[in-house]
Amino acid sequence: MNTEEIKEYLLDFQKRELPVLVDRDIKIPETRKIKSIIGPRRAGKTYLMYQQIMELLKSGISKKNIIYLNFEDPRLIEVNFKEIREIIKIHWQLYPLSTKENFHVFIDEPQNIKNWESAVRALYDEGFDIFISGSSSKLLSKEIATSLRGRSISYNILPFSFEEFLKVRNKVFDVKRLSSKEKSLLLNLLNEYMEFGGFPEILIEKETESKIKIINEYFNSIVYKDIVERYKIKNIQLVRWLIKSLISSFSKEFSVHKIYLTLKGKSIKVSKNTLYSYLSMLEDSLFVFFVPKFGYSIRKKDLSINKAYLCDVGFTKLTEIFKGKGDRIENIVFLELERRKKSLESISYWKNQQQEEVDFVVKRGAKTEQLIQVCYDITDIDTKKREIRALIKASTELKCSNLVVITENHEAVEKHNGKTVKIIPIWKWLISNL
């Protein structure tokens, strides 16, 4: 370890201004546990750490009581896990008064240091307040849980929500008092969000072609870094094809058996176990989420066909298959439910033997809290009857009276079979936390 370079690094952090941030709507409560920030690549994990530092500063904590260690910085590359504690000692020598108050340690990309877990556990046991974040290709939430042995709580960060997207655009709307001009602007912004998603880097890019190139770079990073390099996979083409299949099937049931038969028809030899393994890798990287079919039996639930949702709808630009706004909105609704998810909450979908379906069942513990149906265009009478009928049947079976239909632009409160159904426009649902 080069002591002079370490001093330079520590002094640089203390003297430089933190970047201007768009506050994320993610709140990390005070806790004695190690805070682990997990998310898909380029979703803004490092900037969320900066946001936590800013909040500490606003609360009156001196910056000298905060240390930020980015183990991708060239000056820290040769540090070993035993020397992390030495870096803190050097900081104390530079700022002696920082030894007298609580000390806050932010560690970015710790997986670049072999045996980093031992150093972090030791710091935790000494009483330090610790935040960690790392590349999803090398630091998974389940690995953190194992490595830190119950000392950490993980917080998932996703690309920007629509409400955060509006913050980036410096747009504020009062949904109860929208003029026709304001509503038109809001709907145009929603269309942009539905087309390109919420990755921070893409939101600030103006040219369409540049946005698509960035999305393609993310796709390649997921293929090569999150999957191929991490798991040392040789069949790169199969991984790329599988990811493209997921992108083409978003907001729909994704059957491994059908994928297996498709590949078999192309004379491509691959086992179902290999396909399940690849899908698990993609789920671990938080590129895709698999939502199970609702079931009272855990065994039946595990054997059900899952619905697939992407971590961001921007990835749909990579396929030539046209997908309607309804599928995009359903994916966006899922991501918003994932952001809003509370402790002990779970998300599933409901489907009966008649193949009638409700898109989202939100449960907390054993209680069904809400049933949500996504129907982009509810103006067609037959479509409306079909969607409402499924919602009412699920309501009866699951004993839930909180029934919501999310639409493009229709709003109403209706009675069906003695049950109240709230019909809410997607733009209002996204920014009103209804």
Secondary structure by P-SEA (a helix, b strand, c coil): ccaaaaaaaaaaaacccccccccccccccccccbbbbbbcccccaaaaaaaaaaaaaaaccccccbbbbcccccccccccccaaaaaaaaaaaacccccccbbbbbbcccccccaaaaaaaaaaaaccbbbbbcccccccaaaaaaaacccbbbbbbccccaaaaaaaaccccccccccaaaaaaaaaaaaaaaaccccccccccccaaaaaaaaaaaaaaaacccccccccccaaaaaaaaaaaaaaaccccccaaaaaaaaaaacccccaaaaaaaaaaaaaaccbbbbbcccccaaaaaacbbbbbcccccccccccccccaaaaaaaaaaaaaaaacccccccbbbbccccccccbbbbccccccbbbbbbcccccaaaaaaaaaaaaaaaaaacccbbbbbccbbbbbbbcccbbbbbbcaaaaacccc
